[in-house]
Amino acid sequence: MKIKYIYIALSVAFLSSCTKLDENIYDKVPADEFFALPGAAASSLASVYAQMPGNWDGVGYAGADRGWYDLNEMSADYQVVPHRTTGDWELDFARLYKREWLPSDGFMNNTWNWLYKSIYRANRSIAQLETAKADPSAIAEAKVLRAFFYYLLIDDFGDVPFFTVNDTPVEQVPQAKRKEVYDFVVSELLANIDQLSSTKGGNYYGRFNKWAAYSLLAKVYLNAQVYTGTPMWNECLAACNKVSEGGFSLHSGAADASNKLGYKYYELFGDVLPDDETILAIYVTADIVGRNIFTVRSLGGTDGTNLFGAGAWNGSIVPQAFVEKFSNTDIRKRQFRYGANPYGPQPAGFINYSLEVLSLDNPGALPNAGARNQKFFPVAPISNGGSNDFPIYRYADILLMKAECNVRLGSAAVGKPFIDQVRERAGLNALTAAPTLDNIYDERGFELTWEGHRRQDMIRFGKFLLAHDFAPAVGPFRLLFPIPTAALNANKLLIQNPGY
């Protein structure tokens, strides 16, 4: 039973008890003791986890649009929604891809508001649980959740408002340095990880258990040099090794005629993700718990009807240069749909998408220009998106992090088996020599396409400011997003990031 169901069950139980007016009342509990009751802590945590699935108006980590996912993925090099010559789609997404964003853009404000709403709820949950002297593992879980949201904030915005209790008016919250918040995130994780459950799946599907928290710690250390100027490769490697103690392995890459894309690999992006490789996922059921729009937004309208019985949006494309980097023997190339003989189902009337895109914004792309992504081939129920769960952390990422840390520490040969495992699962040969950083960077792109890691990877590998496709080279101030105009107006203590 997932945490949201526990929350709903508790609510129903409370409503039911209120109708039995002729019975003795045994369930009155002082408010400051309630969250120590069995199951009650879950209702407090559920209010925080409810912020994870993607929903409209930029809410959520991934799944819907105009929020954290779009801000980070469409500012990278492998996804964009072009304006169309038919007049479809505004210029916002193309501007984001070309690194022309402004502090007033909705992507900025939505992401900022979502993260701070999540932090507010995490603070409230921690206060409720600590006051009730709840199970220490529940308190630890709430603190790890808060650390996750602060990590995302400093990754995007640098110096940010920082508070751990909800008693300060917005206009008085001080702005903390990026390193200060980084240090807080690390200290919170180190103090709480080992209090978390080591259980995988079941009640812990979609929750921060010990292995998910170590994955988060590894990510924080992986990017420490970007955040603080001091690399933490040994620490990242140690955190990855902790994750490996959880007994994870790569999911099968075997051919599977019953899979829409022909391989078991794509079960990693379907419904209820396999826990052999999935470390942390977002549970999704369209119109009930979030949604996953990514393939629905990508395919043309009639393709959606033909392929899975629901209209699609003719939006997101994959630039030609990125598609062409994949080997034809790489099973991961099957996520891209284009040409007269596309990967995946070929029902009558399917759309032939061209790889070439001539313009993003002026005059824009032709209606069927651009490869589409069907990695998250929609699963039922389908309503304004599919019900595909979304992987935040999976073991392939951990293996590639191990490979990268070893290369950066001067032990490339030690890192080779980790990248080779990922390559061989995809149908490629092992590398013929010890990996280079470029090998690692490319492999991360191949393996983690559209999973929310690309902007961060591009920055860490020194690629983000370079020109690519329709995006010109930009100045280093673009390594951070601007603090939203609305946030500056609400809190005069905030200082805008340089360049904006």
Residue, then its C-alpha position, 0 to 999 in steps of 0.5 A: m500500500k503506497i503512502k497516499y492510500i494510507y493518507i486516504a484511508l485515515s481520512v475516510a476513517f475519521l469521516s466515518s467515526c464522525t457519523k457514529l454519534d451513538e457510540n463511545i468515542y475512543d479516538k480523541v487524541p491531542a493534536d501534539e500526540f496524533f502523529a505518534l499514532p501507528g500510521a498517522a506519521a504517514s499522513s504527515l509525510a503524504s502531504v510532502y510526497a503529494q508534491m512530487p507527481g507532475n501536475w498543471d501549473g508547474v507542480g511536481y518534479a516531473g510528469a506535467d509541463r512548465g515546471w522543474y522538469d521543463l526548466n532543466e530539460m529544455s534548457a539542455d540539448y536534447q529536447v525542445v518544443p518548437h514554435r510551428t509554422t501552423g502557429d502552434w506552440e508559443l515561443d517560450f520553449a524555444r527561448l528556453y532551449k536557446r538560453e534566452w530566459l528571463p526572470s519573469d518567465g513562468f518556468m522560473n516562477n513555477t519552479w520556485n513556487w513548487l520548491y518552496k511550497s514543498i519545503y514549507r510542507a516538509n518543515r510542517s511535517i518535521a514539526q508535527l512529527e517532532t512535537a509528537k515524538a513520532d518514530p525517528s525514521a519518519i522524522a528522518e524521512a521528512k528531513v531527507l525530503r526537505a534536503f532533496f528540495y533544497y538540493l534542487l533549489i541550489d542546483d538551479f538558483g544558487d543563493v536562495p532563501f533558507f528557513t527550516v521552520n515556518d514562522t518567518p514572513v516571506e519578506q523576512v526570509p534571509q538569502a543563504k549562500r549556495k555553499e551554506v545550503y549545500d553544507f546543510v543538505v549534506s549534514e541532514l543526509l548524513a545525520n538521517i540516512d541510516q535511520l531510514s528503512s532499507t526495504k525496497g518496494g511495497n510500502y516504500y515504492g516511491r519513498f525515500n528509503k536508505w538506498a534512495a537517500y544514498s543516491l541523493l547524497a551521491k548526486v549532491y557530492l557528484n556536483a559539489q565542485v559546481y556548488t562549492g568549488t571543492p570536488m568530492w569524488n571520493e565521497c560520491l563514490a562511497a555513497c554509490n557503493k552504499v547504494s550497491e549494498g542494496g542489491f540492485s542490478l540492471h534490468s534485463g535488456a532482452a528482446d520482448a515481442s510483447n513490448k511496444l518498443g521491442y525490449k524489456y528495457y522499456e519496462l523501466f519507463g512503464d507502469v510500476l517500475p521494476d525494483d531490480e533497477t529502480i531506486l526511487a520513482i514517482y507513482v503516477t495514475a493520470d487524473i488521480v496522482g499526477r500524469n506523465i505527458f512526455t510521449v503524449r506531448s511529443l507525438g502528433g495528434t493522429d499518432g496518439t489516436n492510432l498508437f494508444g487511443a488518445g490525442a497527442w499534442n505535436g510538441s516536444i522533439v529531439p534535435q537531429a544531432f542528438v539522435e544521430k549520436f546513437s548507434n543503430t544497434d543501441i536498443r535505446k535508439r528505439q525511443f526515437r520515432y521518425g522516418a517511413n519505417p519508425y521504431g515501435p508500432q506502425p498502424a495505418g496512417f502513422i506519421n512520418y516525422s522528418l529528422e531535419v528541423l530548419s527553425l525553432d522560432n522564426p518562422g518555426a518548424l514544419p508540423n511533422a519536423g523533428a524526431r519524437n520520443q516514445k520512451f514513456f510509451p503511454v500506459a492506461p489510464i490515459s487522460n491528458g497524459g499517460s500513467n507511466d511512473f517516472p524514475i528519479y534514480r535508477y541503478a544505471d545512473i549509479l553505475l555511470m556515476k561510479a565510472e565517472c568518479n573513478v575517471r576523475l580520480g585517475s583510475a579510469a581502468v577501475g571505472k571501465p566495468f561500470i560503463d561497460q555494464v550499461r553499454e552491453r545491456a543496451g546491445l553495444n560492445a564494451l569500450t576498447a580502452a579505459p573510458t574518458l570523460d567524453n565517453i562518460y558524458d556521452e553514455r549518460g546522454f544515451e542512457l538517461t535521455w529525458e530523465g531530468h539529468r542533462r542540464q546538470d551533466m552538461i554543466r559538470f562536464g563543461k558543455f552547457l555554455l557551448a553552442h549546439d544546434f539552434a542554441p548559440a554560445v552563452g556567458p557563464f551567468r547562464l549556469l544559474f537561472p535568475i531568481p523570479t521577478a515575483a520572488l524579488n518583489a515579495n522579498k526585498l532582501l533577495i539579491q538577483n543572480p549576476g547577469y540578470 
